[in-house]
Amino acid sequence: MRLEAERDNLLAAVAMVCGVVPSKPVKEELGFLRLKCPGLFDAAVHGTDLEIHLEAGISLLILEGPGEVLLPAHQLLAVLRLLPEGPVHLEMMGSECVIRSGEVEYRLETGKTETLPDMPVCKDPWKLLVSGGRLRQAFRRVSYAASTDAARFSMNGVRLRFNLPNLQTIATDGRRLAVAELDLKQDDDWDNSLSNPPKVPLKIDGVTVPHKAVDVIERVGHERAVFSWDRNTMTVAWLDETGKAVVSMSTLLIEGKYPDIDAVWPKGKPATQFEHQADELVQAVRRAAVCADQEARRLEMNIQPKGITLTARGVGRGQAVVQVPAQVKGESMTVTVNPAYLMDVLRHAGESAGVSCTGVGQPVQIGGQGYMALLMPLT
């Protein structure tokens, strides 16, 4: 097999796939990626760590002898980064792959193609078509709140709750909760429908996508995506203008019971509430947090009818007091929160953030366009 491709195109595909290939694999074959060339100008690279599979397409200039080969992933990436721009020639010679560009030549040992598993497919999948850009945004608005605690493995990712015509992305670590809602009806150029409807209502039968797959979804820049999933696996294919898949991902879903977010959401009318420009609130919190104790990370938010006073203090760090004018509805209240968590929530609320609380000791609720979040107060 011999092929030629533009260095930048090949490098982009290999770099993307190397994001899921372990640098220190527990099995030797998992340190390789598969270069597949089944037909003229049709090629892709595929890699996996057994939990997530990722495949990225490559545009070829020349292909002689279709086939496939296993190449050491991170070594190939290092080689491509050092090559000059322009065409790169790859030729299989026995157990080696010869890579040439200009006056530079590398020889990489190849692996046995049968040792690396192929990308799995969903069995009897349910399918959903959605804008890749809006899907990416929905994940980014909540992923900061996902747990990274191994003891809470069922929360180590982003939860998807399918409640047509809406799709919700949900993340929580027990101290904060974020929910973003995607209106699928806005994708007018797609036939947003499900095939093979599940046996239980989708709005209560969500799936949890692990962190590594979330990272891929947030990085892929293509604007059209096809979602397929079953009880254990989810696949996403990002398409170009012709409908051809240019990037494909398959991931195992996280098992275990996810918290019932409807049960934890505060009930009743807010005791106090106000609305403010989100970026201005972030700036005010940042100014006050300079003096917050680095260990305790506490910010006191005193809500009064004519505005909010943000106060932070720390041992050896002094004290900061920041006044934020606002029209407050309801009673006065003082709430203490983690300033870093508060800024995370506000950054994803959109242009305007609505802040409310049902009472002392209750979670702070923050809302924006298609976005809701809870922040647990500090005691």
Phi, psi and omega per residue, in radians:
M1 nan 2.311 3.108
R2 -2.375 2.371 -3.127
L3 -2.554 2.874 3.103
E4 -2.435 2.360 3.141
A5 -2.550 2.739 3.052
E6 -1.166 2.368 -3.074
R7 -0.988 -0.783 -3.077
D8 -1.144 -0.666 3.124
N9 -1.160 -0.779 3.120
L10 -1.160 -0.729 -3.138
L11 -1.097 -0.741 -3.132
A12 -1.073 -0.739 -3.141
A13 -1.170 -0.797 -3.124
V14 -1.142 -0.711 3.134
A15 -1.095 -0.696 3.132
M16 -1.125 -0.824 -3.101
V17 -1.185 -0.608 3.123
C18 -1.099 -0.281 3.085
G19 -1.127 -0.377 3.118
V20 -1.924 -0.166 3.131
V21 -1.450 2.134 -3.113
P22 -1.134 2.419 3.113
S23 -1.315 -0.459 3.062
K24 -2.216 1.337 -3.027
P25 -1.210 2.563 3.079
V26 -1.291 -0.426 3.043
K27 -2.120 2.357 -3.041
E28 -0.971 -0.698 -3.061
E29 -1.154 -0.399 -3.138
L30 -1.286 -0.146 3.067
G31 -1.526 0.030 -3.136
F32 -1.843 2.799 2.928
L33 -2.128 2.683 -3.117
R34 -1.726 2.155 3.013
L35 -1.675 1.983 -3.064
K36 -1.922 2.239 3.108
C37 -2.293 1.357 -3.057
P38 -1.305 -0.408 -3.093
G39 -2.785 3.097 -3.078
L40 -0.989 2.166 3.091
F41 1.074 0.231 -3.103
D42 -2.056 1.824 -3.083
A43 -2.515 2.804 3.131
A44 -2.774 2.753 2.996
V45 -2.001 2.468 -3.052
H46 -2.341 2.362 3.093
G47 -2.498 2.825 -3.099
T48 -2.753 2.738 2.922
D49 -2.038 0.305 -3.128
L50 1.426 -0.419 3.077
E51 -1.605 -0.574 3.129
I52 -2.357 2.382 3.057
H53 -1.982 2.463 3.120
L54 -2.406 2.363 -3.130
E55 -2.345 2.300 -3.129
A56 -2.198 2.373 -3.103
G57 -1.370 2.716 3.135
I58 -2.308 2.395 3.028
S59 -1.590 2.116 -3.104
L60 -1.663 2.601 3.007
L61 -1.622 -0.675 -3.125
I62 -2.490 2.469 2.998
L63 -2.495 2.183 3.075
E64 -2.192 1.997 3.134
G65 1.419 1.488 3.118
P66 -0.991 2.666 3.126
G67 2.934 -2.823 3.107
E68 -2.627 2.762 -3.096
V69 -2.640 2.601 3.057
L70 -1.726 2.231 -3.125
L71 -2.186 2.517 3.105
P72 -1.069 2.045 -2.917
A73 -1.056 -1.030 -3.018
H74 -1.283 -0.459 3.049
Q75 -1.221 -0.718 3.087
L76 -1.085 -0.717 3.115
L77 -1.070 -0.771 3.125
A78 -1.085 -0.693 3.134
V79 -1.125 -0.831 -3.088
L80 -1.108 -0.600 3.124
R81 -1.165 -0.469 -3.110
L82 -1.572 -0.234 -3.116
L83 -1.336 2.637 3.076
P84 -1.247 2.809 3.080
E85 -1.121 2.656 -3.141
G86 2.125 -3.003 -3.110
P87 -1.144 2.473 3.054
V88 -2.071 2.287 -3.132
H89 -1.804 2.277 3.052
L90 -2.137 2.268 -3.135
E91 -2.406 2.267 3.122
M92 -1.477 2.156 3.128
M93 -2.281 1.676 -3.102
G94 1.150 -2.145 -3.126
S95 -1.672 0.280 -3.127
E96 -2.191 2.693 2.994
C97 -1.998 2.095 -3.140
V98 -1.636 2.152 -3.134
I99 -1.986 2.141 -3.101
R100 -2.214 2.486 3.014
S101 -2.692 1.993 -3.093
G102 1.081 -2.174 -3.122
E103 -1.642 0.113 -3.047
V104 -1.822 2.415 3.102
E105 -2.416 2.365 3.054
Y106 -2.203 2.648 3.042
R107 -2.227 2.053 -3.141
L108 -1.970 2.401 3.084
E109 -1.257 2.466 -3.122
T110 -1.766 2.849 3.113
G111 -1.917 3.098 3.122
K112 -1.492 2.120 -3.009
T113 -1.075 -0.510 -3.092
E114 -1.293 -0.195 -3.097
T115 -1.424 -0.341 -3.120
L116 -1.736 2.128 -3.085
P117 -1.154 2.606 3.081
D118 -1.337 2.896 3.101
M119 -1.186 2.214 3.138
P120 -1.287 2.827 3.076
V121 -2.124 2.651 3.119
C122 -1.217 2.477 3.082
K123 -1.627 2.204 -3.119
D124 0.843 1.005 -2.981
P125 -1.319 2.772 2.929
W126 -1.759 2.400 -2.976
K127 -2.142 2.537 3.136
L128 -2.512 2.365 3.113
L129 -1.849 2.347 -3.030
V130 -2.667 2.718 3.061
S131 -1.179 2.193 -3.135
G132 -1.097 -0.640 -3.136
G133 -1.172 -0.757 3.139
R134 -1.252 -0.587 3.049
L135 -1.116 -0.778 3.114
R136 -1.021 -0.764 3.139
Q137 -1.134 -0.697 -3.133
A138 -1.095 -0.660 3.086
F139 -1.208 -0.756 -3.108
R140 -1.107 -0.528 -3.082
R141 -1.261 -0.257 -3.094
V142 -2.186 -0.371 -2.953
S143 -1.069 -0.444 3.124
Y144 -1.064 -0.433 -3.064
A145 -1.589 -0.064 -3.103
A146 -1.221 2.498 -3.136
S147 -1.207 2.532 3.006
T148 -2.035 0.168 -3.127
D149 -1.434 2.073 -3.112
A150 -1.062 -0.472 3.132
A151 -1.217 -0.325 3.103
R152 -1.976 0.964 -2.998
F153 -1.033 -0.547 -3.095
S154 -1.211 -0.243 3.138
M155 -1.887 0.158 -3.094
N156 -1.477 1.036 3.141
G157 2.960 -2.911 -3.134
V158 -1.898 2.266 3.127
R159 -1.510 2.340 3.026
L160 -1.891 2.222 3.085
R161 -2.099 2.044 -3.075
F162 -1.626 1.981 -3.109
N163 -2.411 1.301 -3.043
L164 -0.920 2.405 0.201
P165 -1.566 0.354 -3.130
N166 -2.007 2.677 3.019
L167 -2.162 2.202 3.135
Q168 -1.851 2.385 2.941
T169 -1.876 2.340 -3.001
I170 -2.358 2.425 3.062
A171 -2.580 2.508 3.103
T172 -2.709 2.634 3.016
D173 -2.143 0.245 -3.138
G174 1.594 -0.364 3.105
R175 -1.846 -0.356 3.092
R176 -2.606 2.723 -3.100
L177 -2.460 2.296 3.130
A178 -2.259 2.413 3.131
V179 -2.345 2.193 3.039
A180 -2.055 2.478 -3.085
E181 -2.054 2.309 -3.117
L182 -1.966 2.087 3.116
D183 -1.476 1.853 -3.064
L184 -1.212 -0.334 3.139
K185 -1.191 -0.283 3.133
Q186 -1.266 -0.328 3.124
D187 -1.494 1.317 -3.006
D188 -1.126 -0.428 -3.097
D189 -1.489 0.071 3.134
W190 -2.012 2.605 2.979
D191 -1.559 1.540 -3.040
N192 -1.357 1.560 -3.133
S193 -2.478 2.785 3.119
L194 -1.783 2.476 3.000
S195 -1.865 2.627 -3.110
N196 0.923 1.163 -3.070
P197 -0.965 2.450 -3.126
P198 -1.184 2.872 -3.065
K199 -1.424 -0.201 3.089
V200 -2.179 2.740 -3.115
P201 -1.001 2.315 -3.099
L202 -1.099 -0.549 -3.059
K203 -1.137 -0.325 3.083
I204 -1.999 0.027 -3.094
D205 -2.022 1.071 -3.122
G206 -1.390 3.088 3.086
V207 -2.296 2.672 -3.111
T208 -1.983 2.118 -3.087
V209 -1.649 2.193 -3.080
P210 -1.190 2.834 -3.060
H211 -0.924 -0.794 -3.053
K212 -1.108 -0.690 3.097
A213 -1.199 -0.628 3.079
V214 -1.065 -0.739 3.111
D215 -1.030 -0.720 3.125
V216 -1.117 -0.819 -3.134
I217 -1.026 -0.649 -3.126
E218 -1.326 -0.352 -3.080
R219 -1.631 -0.537 -3.062
V220 -1.227 2.245 -3.014
G221 -1.680 -0.027 -3.103
H222 -1.273 2.584 -2.915
E223 -1.666 -0.007 3.095
R224 -2.268 2.367 -3.079
A225 -2.417 2.567 3.036
V226 -2.054 2.123 -3.135
F227 -1.687 2.294 2.966
S228 -2.350 2.470 -3.140
W229 -2.717 2.706 2.975
D230 -2.305 -2.760 -3.072
R231 -1.158 -0.521 -2.996
N232 -2.062 -0.356 -2.976
T233 -2.324 2.551 3.012
M234 -2.262 2.408 3.045
T235 -2.145 2.558 3.055
V236 -2.302 2.257 3.072
A237 -2.059 2.143 3.088
W238 -1.659 2.278 -2.985
L239 -1.932 2.669 3.011
D240 -1.585 -3.003 -3.064
E241 -1.119 -0.414 -3.125
T242 -1.545 -0.065 -3.105
G243 1.572 0.109 3.123
K244 -1.500 2.407 3.128
A245 -1.262 2.144 3.113
V246 -1.800 -0.439 3.029
V247 -2.450 2.354 3.111
S248 -2.305 2.474 3.123
M249 -2.360 2.460 3.012
S250 -2.282 2.317 -3.101
T251 -2.432 2.527 2.963
L252 -1.237 2.481 3.118
L253 -1.582 2.696 -3.134
I254 -1.345 2.247 3.091
E255 -1.555 2.862 3.138
G256 1.942 2.765 -3.090
K257 -1.358 2.209 3.091
Y258 -1.566 2.541 -3.134
P259 -0.975 2.537 3.086
D260 -1.399 1.724 -3.049
I261 -1.211 -0.446 3.106
D262 -1.170 -0.526 -3.121
A263 -1.318 -0.530 -3.082
V264 -1.558 -0.212 -3.119
W265 -1.229 2.273 -3.090
P266 -1.016 2.441 3.099
K267 -1.808 2.703 3.073
G268 1.713 2.975 -3.106
K269 -1.336 2.419 3.111
P270 -1.069 2.430 3.087
A271 -1.366 -0.514 3.104
T272 -2.599 2.544 -3.121
Q273 -2.786 2.670 3.051
F274 -2.731 2.862 3.108
E275 -2.234 2.474 -3.069
H276 -2.678 2.776 3.031
Q277 -1.069 2.202 -3.031
A278 -1.105 -0.755 -3.092
D279 -1.172 -0.565 3.085
E280 -1.201 -0.653 3.085
L281 -1.157 -0.706 3.105
V282 -1.046 -0.770 -3.140
Q283 -1.107 -0.704 3.133
A284 -1.144 -0.743 3.133
V285 -1.143 -0.695 3.130
R286 -1.084 -0.730 3.135
R287 -1.100 -0.718 -3.125
A288 -1.275 -0.627 -3.036
A289 -1.199 -0.231 3.116
V290 -0.991 -0.577 -3.103
C291 -1.722 0.059 -3.134
A292 -1.208 2.488 3.081
D293 -1.044 2.288 -3.057
Q294 -1.202 -0.397 3.125
E295 -1.519 -0.909 -3.063
A296 -1.366 -0.605 3.137
R297 0.888 1.209 -3.103
R298 -2.086 2.378 3.060
L299 -2.275 2.172 3.133
E300 -1.617 2.173 -3.128
M301 -1.980 1.803 -3.116
N302 -1.683 1.918 -3.055
I303 -1.705 2.086 -3.126
Q304 -2.167 2.850 -3.102
P305 -0.952 -0.582 -3.067
K306 -1.740 0.024 3.116
G307 2.751 -3.046 -3.075
I308 -2.090 2.406 3.048
T309 -1.982 2.127 3.116
L310 -1.785 2.182 -3.099
T311 -2.249 2.330 3.081
A312 -2.452 2.493 3.126
R313 -2.548 2.723 3.126
G314 -2.694 2.716 -3.140
V315 -1.111 2.083 -3.128
G316 1.291 0.138 -3.101
R317 -2.051 -0.068 3.127
G318 1.382 -2.736 -3.102
Q319 -2.421 2.503 3.087
A320 -2.160 2.386 3.074
V321 -2.260 2.111 -3.109
V322 -2.163 2.192 3.118
Q323 -1.634 2.334 3.120
V324 -2.187 1.848 3.110
P325 -1.090 2.402 3.133
A326 -2.881 2.684 3.054
Q327 -1.631 1.823 -3.062
V328 -1.683 2.342 3.056
K329 -1.855 2.334 3.116
G330 1.820 -2.796 -3.047
E331 -1.550 2.860 3.068
S332 -1.268 2.607 -3.095
M333 -2.797 2.568 3.056
T334 -2.073 2.224 -3.114
V335 -2.237 2.373 3.099
T336 -1.900 2.209 -3.079
V337 -2.353 2.945 3.015
N338 -1.386 2.088 -3.075
P339 -1.096 -0.614 3.130
A340 -1.137 -0.741 3.110
Y341 -1.122 -0.712 -3.139
L342 -1.094 -0.745 3.129
M343 -1.142 -0.691 3.100
D344 -0.999 -0.805 -3.124
V345 -1.121 -0.811 -3.079
L346 -1.144 -0.625 -3.112
R347 -1.081 -0.423 -3.066
H348 -1.864 0.109 -3.083
A349 -1.357 -0.375 -3.044
G350 1.874 -2.786 -3.107
E351 -1.183 -0.739 -3.082
S352 -2.133 2.441 3.134
A353 -2.085 2.258 3.027
G354 -1.706 2.164 -3.082
V355 -1.993 2.293 -3.137
S356 -2.600 2.838 3.110
C357 -2.655 2.389 -3.108
T358 -1.471 -0.230 3.125
G359 2.950 2.948 3.131
V360 -1.089 2.327 -3.128
G361 1.484 -0.073 3.130
Q362 -1.633 2.747 -3.139
P363 -1.068 2.578 3.028
V364 -1.465 2.256 3.140
Q365 -1.785 2.297 3.133
I366 -2.264 2.204 -3.099
G367 -2.188 2.689 3.052
G368 -2.585 -2.987 -3.135
Q369 -1.178 2.008 -3.122
G370 1.125 0.508 -3.007
Y371 -2.604 2.386 3.061
M372 -2.450 2.515 3.133
A373 -2.578 2.636 3.035
L374 -2.116 2.466 3.106
L375 -2.269 2.071 -3.121
M376 -1.264 2.362 3.123
P377 -1.300 2.732 3.063
L378 -1.597 2.550 3.137
T379 -1.795 nan nan
